[in-house]
Amino acid sequence: MTTGKRDIEAAIKVFVHGFSTDKSRTFPYEASRVGPLWLMRDAERKNARDYRGEEWIVHDVAAEEADAIVRQHARPGFAVSVVIANDGPDEPTRTAYKALGRFGRDRE
């Protein structure tokens, strides 16, 4: 793993734990790894309709692999965020996710 990749992975880990801690003020919001992806979502609730949307963070994983993992483990109502290095081209990643035809609009 290159230093740049390690730095991005460390930054993602800090973000995920900080974000989850902030969202935990009203109900526990957990951060965990699912394979190479990060998942942030509510802890188990008694009533399934009370779940807030969950967040999936992807870095350096092919769109098809990320989609398969998310579809296998996600609850209804989720968002996928893809982290790309500043010097990395984003068009191939955008094209790969658009080709899946399942994700909504692009986010800058």
Residue, then its C-alpha position, 0 to 999 in steps of 0.5 A: m500500500t502506498t503512502g498516499k493510499r494509507d493517508i486516504e484510508a486513515a482520513i476516511k477512518v477518522f471521518v467515519h468515526g467522527f461522523s458516526t459519533d456526531k450522529s450518535r447523539t440521538f441514537p447509536y450510529e455505528a461505523s464498521r467495515v464490510g469487506p473493503l467498504w466502510l458502513m455507517r448506520d443505526a444500531e439495531r432498532k425495535n421498529a424497522r421504520d425508525y432506521r435513518g439512511e445508511e452511508w457507504i464509503v468506497h475507496d479504491v474498489a471497483a464499482e461492480e464489487a462495491d455495488a455487489i457488497v452494498r446490495q448484499h448488506a444494505r438496508p433500504g435507504f442508503a447512500v454510496s460515497v466514493v473517495i478519489a485521490n485529488d490527483g486521480p481522474d474521476e471520469p472512469t469512476r463516474t462512468a463505471y457507476k453510471a453503467l450500473g444504472r442503479f445509483g442516483r445523481d452524481r455528487e461533487 
